[in-house]
Amino acid sequence: MPTVYITVPPDEADSIAERLVEERLAACVNRLSTTSTYRWDGEIHHADEAVLLAKTTDEAYDDLVDRVREIHPYDVPCIERFDENHVLESFAEWRTENVK
């Protein structure tokens, strides 16, 4: 089952996380504050961002990505999938029950 790593502007983090859970595309979304350093248009930038870690299922993954792309304010959002090799069985069951 995947965890999806998404970076967003801090002021968008709550609304994006809530929407993913509300629409049952993720069972849970963790938010972490971070500072990103990246190259954009040939220049180095530094920006405060939030990292969202969305717990979803294989079946809902594509819909989650589509929704994030629709509501994300960046032209090129960071959306990365991490597949878990080991997860507590009771957590995996809870996640499956809470994602459509």
WOKANOR-V620642 format. One record per helix or strand. SS is the DSSP state (H for helix, E for strand). FROM is the first residue (numbers start at 1). TO is the last residue. Records with the same first field share a line. If there is no record, write none. Layout:
BEGIN
SS=FROM-TO, FROM-TO
END
This chain:
BEGIN
E=2-8, 28-40, 43-55, 79-83
H=10-22, 58-71, 89-98
END
